[in-house]
């Protein structure tokens, strides 16, 4: 276990080092793509805690993504609150809203929970669209530049800020899932009755996973707002929730690496398939169907099984060859 953890941490540090050195020798567009993947990676890691590890359903993640994006912007525009104050306030506010919603929503199960969380996401979208005095309405709102010590910060500073947030989020999720809390969440996912019999407080752990999921969605939203520079309610429609869900399904539910890999694939796909941009939603649907049909455990969950099958097949061929030679 400790050997695996040491290997994983060395790999994470290596990727972090590459990310830190990346701005020195790549075009601005590549840096922009890394920022987008990091933002959606944070969102996917958050949703994976609640859906992948705890086994619950959340189709309203776009609502918290929207709150996290709009709140620092509105505080800056209306009250001149600096981003570095509005930024943690947005995350804390998303956590508070999630905690309050946990009482009615987490009593639901299955389809009822899916509809309940979806309703919240749609309600936030309608509020953002129908209250132009707060959010700018359908016309949108321009995000003010980030200012630090009286100076407007550049893209390089913002790149490192997002990178730090991403790796801290990944480390938190990594250590959390190998802790007592992570084991309790997995037990709830596998069998709630058995987890209850073992003395696990199901309600408490579900609430923890739900609040952490949506706090990370708020964090991703706040970072996205500064990256986008302009916010419109259409950005936070139902498709945003579905996109993050597709990311963790493609990469592999219940795996941190799968969440990041899925975020990278689904974020970069529109830029790779520029020639068929108008069919991108259809393409994403085909990818999701193919993964669920042929790789139900996602890419990260399926690859080890393929390697084990290949090694087993090679061993059988070697044994057959040895028997043939002996004859």
ZADO-1210 file (C-alpha; in nm, 4 decimals, padded with zeros to 6 digits):
<atoms>
<atom x="00.0000" y="00.0000" z="00.0000" code="UNK" pos="1"/>
<atom x="00.2708" y="00.2459" z="00.1022" code="UNK" pos="2"/>
<atom x="00.4711" y="00.1539" z="-00.2067" code="UNK" pos="3"/>
<atom x="00.1707" y="00.2278" z="-00.4297" code="UNK" pos="4"/>
<atom x="00.1072" y="00.5559" z="-00.2487" code="UNK" pos="5"/>
<atom x="00.4709" y="00.6594" z="-00.2890" code="UNK" pos="6"/>
<atom x="00.4543" y="00.5775" z="-00.6595" code="UNK" pos="7"/>
<atom x="00.1294" y="00.7716" z="-00.7023" code="UNK" pos="8"/>
<atom x="00.2638" y="01.0776" z="-00.5193" code="UNK" pos="9"/>
<atom x="00.5809" y="01.0750" z="-00.7288" code="UNK" pos="10"/>
<atom x="00.3669" y="01.0625" z="-01.0428" code="UNK" pos="11"/>
<atom x="00.1499" y="01.3513" z="-00.9193" code="UNK" pos="12"/>
<atom x="00.4598" y="01.5571" z="-00.8377" code="UNK" pos="13"/>
<atom x="00.6015" y="01.4833" z="-01.1829" code="UNK" pos="14"/>
<atom x="00.2827" y="01.5967" z="-01.3567" code="UNK" pos="15"/>
<atom x="00.2727" y="01.9077" z="-01.1361" code="UNK" pos="16"/>
<atom x="00.6322" y="01.9892" z="-01.2319" code="UNK" pos="17"/>
<atom x="00.5500" y="01.9532" z="-01.6017" code="UNK" pos="18"/>
<atom x="00.2486" y="02.1778" z="-01.5536" code="UNK" pos="19"/>
<atom x="00.4590" y="02.4383" z="-01.3733" code="UNK" pos="20"/>
<atom x="00.7176" y="02.4463" z="-01.6530" code="UNK" pos="21"/>
<atom x="00.4606" y="02.4358" z="-01.9334" code="UNK" pos="22"/>
<atom x="00.4164" y="02.8144" z="-01.9762" code="UNK" pos="23"/>
<atom x="00.7872" y="02.8511" z="-02.0529" code="UNK" pos="24"/>
<atom x="00.7758" y="02.6789" z="-02.3908" code="UNK" pos="25"/>
<atom x="00.4235" y="02.6386" z="-02.5272" code="UNK" pos="26"/>
<atom x="00.1834" y="02.8686" z="-02.7150" code="UNK" pos="27"/>
<atom x="-00.0859" y="03.0556" z="-02.5244" code="UNK" pos="28"/>
<atom x="-00.3548" y="02.8335" z="-02.6774" code="UNK" pos="29"/>
<atom x="-00.2038" y="02.5206" z="-02.5229" code="UNK" pos="30"/>
<atom x="-00.1923" y="02.6953" z="-02.1863" code="UNK" pos="31"/>
<atom x="-00.5587" y="02.7903" z="-02.2329" code="UNK" pos="32"/>
<atom x="-00.6497" y="02.4253" z="-02.2931" code="UNK" pos="33"/>
<atom x="-00.4596" y="02.3157" z="-01.9815" code="UNK" pos="34"/>
<atom x="-00.6545" y="02.5741" z="-01.7794" code="UNK" pos="35"/>
<atom x="-00.9885" y="02.4473" z="-01.9157" code="UNK" pos="36"/>
<atom x="-00.8992" y="02.0843" z="-01.8435" code="UNK" pos="37"/>
<atom x="-00.7933" y="02.1790" z="-01.4889" code="UNK" pos="38"/>
<atom x="-01.1201" y="02.3653" z="-01.4215" code="UNK" pos="39"/>
<atom x="-01.3391" y="02.0834" z="-01.5482" code="UNK" pos="40"/>
<atom x="-01.1092" y="01.8351" z="-01.3752" code="UNK" pos="41"/>
<atom x="-01.1964" y="02.0003" z="-01.0416" code="UNK" pos="42"/>
<atom x="-01.5676" y="01.9797" z="-01.1279" code="UNK" pos="43"/>
<atom x="-01.5374" y="01.6122" z="-01.2283" code="UNK" pos="44"/>
<atom x="-01.3430" y="01.5217" z="-00.9126" code="UNK" pos="45"/>
<atom x="-01.6160" y="01.6810" z="-00.7031" code="UNK" pos="46"/>
<atom x="-01.8992" y="01.4975" z="-00.8785" code="UNK" pos="47"/>
<atom x="-01.7038" y="01.1721" z="-00.8599" code="UNK" pos="48"/>
<atom x="-01.7005" y="01.1920" z="-00.4794" code="UNK" pos="49"/>
<atom x="-02.0804" y="01.1951" z="-00.4632" code="UNK" pos="50"/>
<atom x="-02.1616" y="00.9694" z="-00.7588" code="UNK" pos="51"/>
<atom x="-01.8537" y="00.7510" z="-00.8030" code="UNK" pos="52"/>
<atom x="-01.7617" y="00.6853" z="-00.4397" code="UNK" pos="53"/>
<atom x="-02.0906" y="00.7429" z="-00.2559" code="UNK" pos="54"/>
<atom x="-02.3108" y="00.5976" z="-00.5309" code="UNK" pos="55"/>
<atom x="-02.5705" y="00.8774" z="-00.5333" code="UNK" pos="56"/>
<atom x="-02.7105" y="01.0876" z="-00.8202" code="UNK" pos="57"/>
<atom x="-02.6560" y="01.4580" z="-00.8813" code="UNK" pos="58"/>
<atom x="-02.7941" y="01.6210" z="-01.1963" code="UNK" pos="59"/>
<atom x="-02.7934" y="01.9719" z="-01.0520" code="UNK" pos="60"/>
<atom x="-02.4191" y="02.0353" z="-01.0443" code="UNK" pos="61"/>
<atom x="-02.4560" y="02.3122" z="-01.3036" code="UNK" pos="62"/>
<atom x="-02.6505" y="02.5114" z="-01.0453" code="UNK" pos="63"/>
<atom x="-02.3552" y="02.5245" z="-00.8062" code="UNK" pos="64"/>
<atom x="-02.1186" y="02.5837" z="-01.0966" code="UNK" pos="65"/>
<atom x="-02.3364" y="02.8839" z="-01.1851" code="UNK" pos="66"/>
<atom x="-02.3445" y="03.0172" z="-00.8272" code="UNK" pos="67"/>
<atom x="-01.9671" y="02.9853" z="-00.7976" code="UNK" pos="68"/>
<atom x="-01.9214" y="03.1768" z="-01.1228" code="UNK" pos="69"/>
<atom x="-02.1726" y="03.4554" z="-01.0665" code="UNK" pos="70"/>
<atom x="-02.1249" y="03.5331" z="-00.6955" code="UNK" pos="71"/>
<atom x="-01.7661" y="03.6729" z="-00.7057" code="UNK" pos="72"/>
<atom x="-01.8544" y="03.8643" z="-01.0232" code="UNK" pos="73"/>
<atom x="-02.1664" y="04.0224" z="-00.8699" code="UNK" pos="74"/>
<atom x="-01.9800" y="04.1081" z="-00.5492" code="UNK" pos="75"/>
<atom x="-01.7113" y="04.2823" z="-00.7530" code="UNK" pos="76"/>
<atom x="-01.9509" y="04.4674" z="-00.9855" code="UNK" pos="77"/>
<atom x="-02.2021" y="04.5756" z="-00.7204" code="UNK" pos="78"/>
<atom x="-01.9904" y="04.6100" z="-00.4042" code="UNK" pos="79"/>
<atom x="-01.6309" y="04.6283" z="-00.5308" code="UNK" pos="80"/>
<atom x="-01.5357" y="04.3144" z="-00.3347" code="UNK" pos="81"/>
<atom x="-01.1971" y="04.1834" z="-00.4526" code="UNK" pos="82"/>
<atom x="-01.1807" y="03.8449" z="-00.6201" code="UNK" pos="83"/>
<atom x="-00.9597" y="03.6954" z="-00.3490" code="UNK" pos="84"/>
<atom x="-01.2380" y="03.7711" z="-00.0989" code="UNK" pos="85"/>
<atom x="-01.5327" y="03.6827" z="-00.3243" code="UNK" pos="86"/>
<atom x="-01.3614" y="03.3624" z="-00.4396" code="UNK" pos="87"/>
<atom x="-01.3621" y="03.1816" z="-00.0995" code="UNK" pos="88"/>
<atom x="-01.7016" y="03.3362" z="-00.0188" code="UNK" pos="89"/>
<atom x="-01.8458" y="03.1719" z="-00.3303" code="UNK" pos="90"/>
<atom x="-01.7089" y="02.8304" z="-00.2298" code="UNK" pos="91"/>
<atom x="-01.8391" y="02.8725" z="00.1265" code="UNK" pos="92"/>
<atom x="-02.1797" y="02.9874" z="00.0000" code="UNK" pos="93"/>
<atom x="-02.2084" y="02.6847" z="-00.2297" code="UNK" pos="94"/>
<atom x="-02.1210" y="02.4591" z="00.0647" code="UNK" pos="95"/>
<atom x="-02.3865" y="02.6320" z="00.2785" code="UNK" pos="96"/>
<atom x="-02.6573" y="02.6008" z="00.0114" code="UNK" pos="97"/>
<atom x="-02.5644" y="02.2343" z="-00.0394" code="UNK" pos="98"/>
<atom x="-02.5871" y="02.1704" z="00.3353" code="UNK" pos="99"/>
<atom x="-02.9327" y="02.3309" z="00.3533" code="UNK" pos="100"/>
<atom x="-03.0515" y="02.1328" z="00.0504" code="UNK" pos="101"/>
<atom x="-02.9172" y="01.8088" z="00.1959" code="UNK" pos="102"/>
<atom x="-03.2124" y="01.7832" z="00.4360" code="UNK" pos="103"/>
<atom x="-03.4844" y="01.7481" z="00.1695" code="UNK" pos="104"/>
<atom x="-03.2772" y="01.6082" z="-00.1209" code="UNK" pos="105"/>
<atom x="-03.0768" y="01.3359" z="00.0509" code="UNK" pos="106"/>
<atom x="-03.3935" y="01.1769" z="00.1826" code="UNK" pos="107"/>
<atom x="-03.4711" y="01.0870" z="-00.1784" code="UNK" pos="108"/>
<atom x="-03.3315" y="00.7906" z="-00.3693" code="UNK" pos="109"/>
<atom x="-03.2857" y="00.6854" z="-00.7297" code="UNK" pos="110"/>
<atom x="-03.5009" y="00.8661" z="-00.9835" code="UNK" pos="111"/>
<atom x="-03.6517" y="01.0926" z="-00.7185" code="UNK" pos="112"/>
<atom x="-03.3058" y="01.2219" z="-00.6209" code="UNK" pos="113"/>
<atom x="-03.2170" y="01.2708" z="-00.9885" code="UNK" pos="114"/>
<atom x="-03.5300" y="01.4807" z="-01.0449" code="UNK" pos="115"/>
<atom x="-03.4779" y="01.6743" z="-00.7206" code="UNK" pos="116"/>
<atom x="-03.1196" y="01.7733" z="-00.7998" code="UNK" pos="117"/>
<atom x="-03.2134" y="01.8477" z="-01.1608" code="UNK" pos="118"/>
<atom x="-03.4890" y="02.0807" z="-01.0385" code="UNK" pos="119"/>
<atom x="-03.2392" y="02.2781" z="-00.8324" code="UNK" pos="120"/>
<atom x="-03.0064" y="02.3189" z="-01.1299" code="UNK" pos="121"/>
<atom x="-03.2919" y="02.4382" z="-01.3503" code="UNK" pos="122"/>
<atom x="-03.4116" y="02.6796" z="-01.0787" code="UNK" pos="123"/>
<atom x="-03.0672" y="02.8429" z="-01.0570" code="UNK" pos="124"/>
<atom x="-03.0530" y="02.8685" z="-01.4366" code="UNK" pos="125"/>
<atom x="-03.3948" y="03.0434" z="-01.4459" code="UNK" pos="126"/>
<atom x="-03.2951" y="03.2840" z="-01.1683" code="UNK" pos="127"/>
<atom x="-02.9781" y="03.3766" z="-01.3589" code="UNK" pos="128"/>
<atom x="-03.1831" y="03.4315" z="-01.6747" code="UNK" pos="129"/>
<atom x="-03.4874" y="03.6129" z="-01.5311" code="UNK" pos="130"/>
<atom x="-03.3185" y="03.8570" z="-01.2899" code="UNK" pos="131"/>
<atom x="-03.1108" y="04.0920" z="-01.5082" code="UNK" pos="132"/>
<atom x="-03.0645" y="04.3368" z="-01.2203" code="UNK" pos="133"/>
<atom x="-02.8541" y="04.0740" z="-01.0450" code="UNK" pos="134"/>
<atom x="-02.6928" y="03.8695" z="-01.3211" code="UNK" pos="135"/>
<atom x="-02.7359" y="04.0724" z="-01.6390" code="UNK" pos="136"/>
<atom x="-03.0026" y="03.8284" z="-01.7548" code="UNK" pos="137"/>
<atom x="-02.9839" y="03.6685" z="-02.0974" code="UNK" pos="138"/>
<atom x="-02.7514" y="03.9478" z="-02.2158" code="UNK" pos="139"/>
<atom x="-02.4854" y="03.8267" z="-01.9751" code="UNK" pos="140"/>
<atom x="-02.2330" y="04.0141" z="-01.7631" code="UNK" pos="141"/>
<atom x="-01.8672" y="04.1005" z="-01.8157" code="UNK" pos="142"/>
<atom x="-01.6306" y="03.9655" z="-01.5513" code="UNK" pos="143"/>
<atom x="-01.3983" y="04.2389" z="-01.4167" code="UNK" pos="144"/>
<atom x="-01.0229" y="04.1673" z="-01.4321" code="UNK" pos="145"/>
<atom x="-00.8515" y="04.0248" z="-01.1258" code="UNK" pos="146"/>
<atom x="-00.6568" y="04.2821" z="-00.9242" code="UNK" pos="147"/>
<atom x="-00.3849" y="04.2083" z="-00.6697" code="UNK" pos="148"/>
<atom x="-00.2129" y="04.4840" z="-00.4669" code="UNK" pos="149"/>
<atom x="-00.3621" y="04.7439" z="-00.6982" code="UNK" pos="150"/>
<atom x="-00.2259" y="04.5790" z="-01.0133" code="UNK" pos="151"/>
<atom x="-00.4162" y="04.3731" z="-01.2678" code="UNK" pos="152"/>
<atom x="-00.2771" y="04.0201" z="-01.2679" code="UNK" pos="153"/>
<atom x="-00.1715" y="03.8559" z="-01.5939" code="UNK" pos="154"/>
<atom x="-00.2565" y="03.5241" z="-01.7532" code="UNK" pos="155"/>
<atom x="00.0533" y="03.3536" z="-01.6119" code="UNK" pos="156"/>
<atom x="-00.0485" y="03.4264" z="-01.2523" code="UNK" pos="157"/>
<atom x="-00.3988" y="03.3017" z="-01.3206" code="UNK" pos="158"/>
<atom x="-00.2612" y="02.9862" z="-01.4841" code="UNK" pos="159"/>
<atom x="-00.0618" y="02.8990" z="-01.1725" code="UNK" pos="160"/>
<atom x="-00.3565" y="02.9803" z="-00.9460" code="UNK" pos="161"/>
<atom x="-00.5767" y="02.7317" z="-01.1311" code="UNK" pos="162"/>
<atom x="-00.2977" y="02.4738" z="-01.1397" code="UNK" pos="163"/>
<atom x="-00.2495" y="02.4994" z="-00.7621" code="UNK" pos="164"/>
<atom x="-00.6251" y="02.4669" z="-00.7040" code="UNK" pos="165"/>
<atom x="-00.6400" y="02.1621" z="-00.9306" code="UNK" pos="166"/>
<atom x="-00.3526" y="01.9721" z="-00.7686" code="UNK" pos="167"/>
<atom x="-00.4707" y="02.0560" z="-00.4174" code="UNK" pos="168"/>
<atom x="-00.8160" y="01.9252" z="-00.5113" code="UNK" pos="169"/>
<atom x="-00.6671" y="01.6074" z="-00.6558" code="UNK" pos="170"/>
<atom x="-00.4552" y="01.5470" z="-00.3447" code="UNK" pos="171"/>
<atom x="-00.7526" y="01.6035" z="-00.1156" code="UNK" pos="172"/>
<atom x="-00.9593" y="01.3527" z="-00.3150" code="UNK" pos="173"/>
<atom x="-00.6684" y="01.1063" z="-00.3291" code="UNK" pos="174"/>
<atom x="-00.6065" y="01.1000" z="00.0454" code="UNK" pos="175"/>
<atom x="-00.9758" y="01.1224" z="00.1290" code="UNK" pos="176"/>
<atom x="-01.0644" y="00.8095" z="-00.0638" code="UNK" pos="177"/>
<atom x="-00.7947" y="00.6035" z="00.1100" code="UNK" pos="178"/>
<atom x="-00.9077" y="00.7262" z="00.4536" code="UNK" pos="179"/>
<atom x="-01.1799" y="00.6041" z="00.6879" code="UNK" pos="180"/>
<atom x="-01.4229" y="00.8486" z="00.5263" code="UNK" pos="181"/>
<atom x="-01.3515" y="00.7120" z="00.1813" code="UNK" pos="182"/>
<atom x="-01.4006" y="00.3537" z="00.2961" code="UNK" pos="183"/>
<atom x="-01.7331" y="00.4514" z="00.4547" code="UNK" pos="184"/>
<atom x="-01.8492" y="00.6160" z="00.1310" code="UNK" pos="185"/>
<atom x="-01.7600" y="00.3047" z="-00.0683" code="UNK" pos="186"/>
<atom x="-01.9477" y="00.0882" z="00.1811" code="UNK" pos="187"/>
<atom x="-02.2580" y="00.3071" z="00.1378" code="UNK" pos="188"/>
<atom x="-02.2242" y="00.2794" z="-00.2397" code="UNK" pos="189"/>
<atom x="-02.1972" y="-00.0993" z="-00.2325" code="UNK" pos="190"/>
<atom x="-02.4741" y="-00.1727" z="00.0202" code="UNK" pos="191"/>
<atom x="-02.6457" y="00.0824" z="00.2438" code="UNK" pos="192"/>
<atom x="-02.8030" y="-00.1812" z="00.4688" code="UNK" pos="193"/>
<atom x="-02.4690" y="-00.3524" z="00.5279" code="UNK" pos="194"/>
<atom x="-02.3024" y="-00.0153" z="00.5944" code="UNK" pos="195"/>
<atom x="-02.5747" y="00.0698" z="00.8473" code="UNK" pos="196"/>
<atom x="-02.5242" y="-00.2673" z="01.0161" code="UNK" pos="197"/>
<atom x="-02.1530" y="-00.1855" z="01.0497" code="UNK" pos="198"/>
<atom x="-02.2410" y="00.1308" z="01.2406" code="UNK" pos="199"/>
<atom x="-02.1758" y="00.3805" z="00.9603" code="UNK" pos="200"/>
<atom x="-02.3800" y="00.6997" z="00.9908" code="UNK" pos="201"/>
<atom x="-02.5203" y="00.6984" z="00.6372" code="UNK" pos="202"/>
<atom x="-02.6918" y="01.0360" z="00.6575" code="UNK" pos="203"/>
<atom x="-02.3786" y="01.2082" z="00.7878" code="UNK" pos="204"/>
<atom x="-02.1486" y="01.0653" z="00.5226" code="UNK" pos="205"/>
<atom x="-02.3933" y="01.1353" z="00.2395" code="UNK" pos="206"/>
<atom x="-02.4205" y="01.4947" z="00.3555" code="UNK" pos="207"/>
<atom x="-02.0416" y="01.5248" z="00.3685" code="UNK" pos="208"/>
<atom x="-02.0034" y="01.3897" z="00.0129" code="UNK" pos="209"/>
<atom x="-02.2854" y="01.6117" z="-00.1158" code="UNK" pos="210"/>
<atom x="-02.1448" y="01.9293" z="00.0419" code="UNK" pos="211"/>
<atom x="-01.7889" y="01.8577" z="-00.0747" code="UNK" pos="212"/>
<atom x="-01.9115" y="01.7788" z="-00.4271" code="UNK" pos="213"/>
<atom x="-02.0925" y="02.1095" z="-00.4599" code="UNK" pos="214"/>
<atom x="-01.8251" y="02.3159" z="-00.2872" code="UNK" pos="215"/>
<atom x="-01.5806" y="02.1917" z="-00.5521" code="UNK" pos="216"/>
<atom x="-01.8352" y="02.2746" z="-00.8221" code="UNK" pos="217"/>
<atom x="-01.8468" y="02.6281" z="-00.6800" code="UNK" pos="218"/>
<atom x="-01.4667" y="02.6428" z="-00.6846" code="UNK" pos="219"/>
<atom x="-01.4617" y="02.5331" z="-01.0498" code="UNK" pos="220"/>
<atom x="-01.7296" y="02.7912" z="-01.1330" code="UNK" pos="221"/>
<atom x="-01.5366" y="03.0768" z="-00.9703" code="UNK" pos="222"/>
<atom x="-01.2218" y="02.9832" z="-01.1631" code="UNK" pos="223"/>
<atom x="-01.4207" y="02.9439" z="-01.4854" code="UNK" pos="224"/>
<atom x="-01.5671" y="03.2947" z="-01.4547" code="UNK" pos="225"/>
<atom x="-01.2263" y="03.4597" z="-01.4545" code="UNK" pos="226"/>
<atom x="-01.1089" y="03.2411" z="-01.7400" code="UNK" pos="227"/>
<atom x="-01.4167" y="03.3087" z="-01.9571" code="UNK" pos="228"/>
<atom x="-01.4290" y="03.6836" z="-01.8936" code="UNK" pos="229"/>
<atom x="-01.8027" y="03.6869" z="-01.9725" code="UNK" pos="230"/>
<atom x="-02.0942" y="03.5015" z="-01.8120" code="UNK" pos="231"/>
<atom x="-02.4261" y="03.4124" z="-01.9690" code="UNK" pos="232"/>
<atom x="-02.6992" y="03.1862" z="-01.8236" code="UNK" pos="233"/>
<atom x="-02.6840" y="02.9627" z="-02.1316" code="UNK" pos="234"/>
<atom x="-02.3387" y="02.8494" z="-02.0167" code="UNK" pos="235"/>
<atom x="-02.4964" y="02.6883" z="-01.7085" code="UNK" pos="236"/>
<atom x="-02.7888" y="02.5047" z="-01.8647" code="UNK" pos="237"/>
<atom x="-02.8644" y="02.1356" z="-01.8184" code="UNK" pos="238"/>
<atom x="-02.5945" y="02.0387" z="-02.0685" code="UNK" pos="239"/>
<atom x="-02.3253" y="02.1534" z="-01.8219" code="UNK" pos="240"/>
<atom x="-02.4441" y="01.8989" z="-01.5640" code="UNK" pos="241"/>
<atom x="-02.4629" y="01.6301" z="-01.8318" code="UNK" pos="242"/>
<atom x="-02.1129" y="01.7157" z="-01.9587" code="UNK" pos="243"/>
<atom x="-01.9542" y="01.6693" z="-01.6164" code="UNK" pos="244"/>
<atom x="-02.1485" y="01.3447" z="-01.5717" code="UNK" pos="245"/>
<atom x="-02.0217" y="01.2211" z="-01.9091" code="UNK" pos="246"/>
<atom x="-01.6649" y="01.3060" z="-01.8041" code="UNK" pos="247"/>
<atom x="-01.6677" y="01.0803" z="-01.4985" code="UNK" pos="248"/>
<atom x="-01.8521" y="00.8013" z="-01.6835" code="UNK" pos="249"/>
<atom x="-01.6052" y="00.8013" z="-01.9734" code="UNK" pos="250"/>
<atom x="-01.2991" y="00.8163" z="-01.7477" code="UNK" pos="251"/>
<atom x="-01.4329" y="00.5708" z="-01.4925" code="UNK" pos="252"/>
<atom x="-01.6721" y="00.6167" z="-01.2006" code="UNK" pos="253"/>
<atom x="-01.5049" y="00.5831" z="-00.8632" code="UNK" pos="254"/>
<atom x="-01.1541" y="00.6714" z="-00.9811" code="UNK" pos="255"/>
<atom x="-00.9837" y="01.0089" z="-00.9400" code="UNK" pos="256"/>
<atom x="-00.7582" y="00.9503" z="-01.2397" code="UNK" pos="257"/>
<atom x="-01.0612" y="00.8548" z="-01.4485" code="UNK" pos="258"/>
<atom x="-01.2354" y="01.1813" z="-01.3585" code="UNK" pos="259"/>
<atom x="-00.9375" y="01.3858" z="-01.4766" code="UNK" pos="260"/>
<atom x="-00.8893" y="01.1733" z="-01.7888" code="UNK" pos="261"/>
<atom x="-01.2580" y="01.2034" z="-01.8773" code="UNK" pos="262"/>
<atom x="-01.2439" y="01.5803" z="-01.8219" code="UNK" pos="263"/>
<atom x="-00.9426" y="01.6043" z="-02.0532" code="UNK" pos="264"/>
<atom x="-01.1056" y="01.3956" z="-02.3280" code="UNK" pos="265"/>
<atom x="-01.4425" y="01.5701" z="-02.3249" code="UNK" pos="266"/>
<atom x="-01.2907" y="01.9197" z="-02.2914" code="UNK" pos="267"/>
<atom x="-01.0397" y="01.8774" z="-02.5732" code="UNK" pos="268"/>
<atom x="-01.2805" y="01.6946" z="-02.8048" code="UNK" pos="269"/>
<atom x="-01.4468" y="02.0097" z="-02.9502" code="UNK" pos="270"/>
<atom x="-01.1032" y="02.1536" z="-03.0324" code="UNK" pos="271"/>
<atom x="-00.9822" y="01.8302" z="-03.1905" code="UNK" pos="272"/>
<atom x="-01.2974" y="01.7818" z="-03.4003" code="UNK" pos="273"/>
<atom x="-01.3250" y="02.1394" z="-03.5223" code="UNK" pos="274"/>
<atom x="-01.4387" y="02.0310" z="-03.8679" code="UNK" pos="275"/>
<atom x="-01.7558" y="01.8695" z="-03.7268" code="UNK" pos="276"/>
<atom x="-01.8226" y="02.1266" z="-03.4566" code="UNK" pos="277"/>
<atom x="-02.1975" y="02.1314" z="-03.5295" code="UNK" pos="278"/>
<atom x="-02.2158" y="01.7585" z="-03.4493" code="UNK" pos="279"/>
<atom x="-02.0111" y="01.7727" z="-03.1302" code="UNK" pos="280"/>
<atom x="-02.3036" y="01.6865" z="-02.9016" code="UNK" pos="281"/>
<atom x="-02.3868" y="01.3874" z="-03.1193" code="UNK" pos="282"/>
<atom x="-02.0219" y="01.2814" z="-03.1093" code="UNK" pos="283"/>
<atom x="-02.0118" y="01.3066" z="-02.7305" code="UNK" pos="284"/>
<atom x="-02.3296" y="01.0993" z="-02.7110" code="UNK" pos="285"/>
<atom x="-02.1779" y="00.8302" z="-02.9317" code="UNK" pos="286"/>
<atom x="-01.8635" y="00.8245" z="-02.7183" code="UNK" pos="287"/>
<atom x="-02.0678" y="00.7913" z="-02.3987" code="UNK" pos="288"/>
<atom x="-02.2800" y="00.5100" z="-02.5457" code="UNK" pos="289"/>
<atom x="-01.9705" y="00.3254" z="-02.6717" code="UNK" pos="290"/>
<atom x="-01.7955" y="00.3500" z="-02.3357" code="UNK" pos="291"/>
<atom x="-02.1020" y="00.2378" z="-02.1397" code="UNK" pos="292"/>
<atom x="-02.1614" y="-00.0490" z="-02.3836" code="UNK" pos="293"/>
<atom x="-01.8089" y="-00.1817" z="-02.4251" code="UNK" pos="294"/>
<atom x="-01.6287" y="-00.0369" z="-02.1196" code="UNK" pos="295"/>
<atom x="-01.8909" y="-00.0072" z="-01.8429" code="UNK" pos="296"/>
<atom x="-01.6206" y="00.0640" z="-01.5846" code="UNK" pos="297"/>
<atom x="-01.4813" y="00.3525" z="-01.7904" code="UNK" pos="298"/>
<atom x="-01.1396" y="00.3790" z="-01.9501" code="UNK" pos="299"/>
<atom x="-00.9382" y="00.3666" z="-01.6266" code="UNK" pos="300"/>
<atom x="-01.1508" y="00.0856" z="-01.4836" code="UNK" pos="301"/>
<atom x="-01.1284" y="-00.1269" z="-01.7978" code="UNK" pos="302"/>
<atom x="-00.7595" y="-00.0985" z="-01.8894" code="UNK" pos="303"/>
<atom x="-00.6249" y="-00.3064" z="-01.5955" code="UNK" pos="304"/>
<atom x="-00.8704" y="-00.5849" z="-01.6838" code="UNK" pos="305"/>
<atom x="-00.7493" y="-00.5847" z="-02.0440" code="UNK" pos="306"/>
<atom x="-00.3874" y="-00.6077" z="-01.9309" code="UNK" pos="307"/>
<atom x="-00.4717" y="-00.8956" z="-01.6966" code="UNK" pos="308"/>
<atom x="-00.6534" y="-01.0772" z="-01.9787" code="UNK" pos="309"/>
<atom x="-00.3562" y="-01.0268" z="-02.2125" code="UNK" pos="310"/>
<atom x="-00.1076" y="-01.1526" z="-01.9547" code="UNK" pos="311"/>
<atom x="-00.3298" y="-01.4554" z="-01.8870" code="UNK" pos="312"/>
<atom x="-00.3567" y="-01.5289" z="-02.2601" code="UNK" pos="313"/>
<atom x="00.0205" y="-01.5037" z="-02.2992" code="UNK" pos="314"/>
<atom x="00.0702" y="-01.7432" z="-02.0075" code="UNK" pos="315"/>
<atom x="-00.1700" y="-01.9953" z="-02.1643" code="UNK" pos="316"/>
<atom x="00.0113" y="-01.9724" z="-02.4998" code="UNK" pos="317"/>
<atom x="00.3479" y="-02.0255" z="-02.3295" code="UNK" pos="318"/>
<atom x="00.2162" y="-02.3330" z="-02.1459" code="UNK" pos="319"/>
<atom x="00.0710" y="-02.4742" z="-02.4689" code="UNK" pos="320"/>
<atom x="00.4012" y="-02.4156" z="-02.6491" code="UNK" pos="321"/>
<atom x="00.5938" y="-02.5874" z="-02.3705" code="UNK" pos="322"/>
<atom x="00.3601" y="-02.8862" z="-02.3871" code="UNK" pos="323"/>
<atom x="00.3979" y="-02.9069" z="-02.7656" code="UNK" pos="324"/>
<atom x="00.7781" y="-02.9014" z="-02.7356" code="UNK" pos="325"/>
<atom x="00.7670" y="-03.1723" z="-02.4692" code="UNK" pos="326"/>
<atom x="00.5647" y="-03.3958" z="-02.6995" code="UNK" pos="327"/>
</atoms>
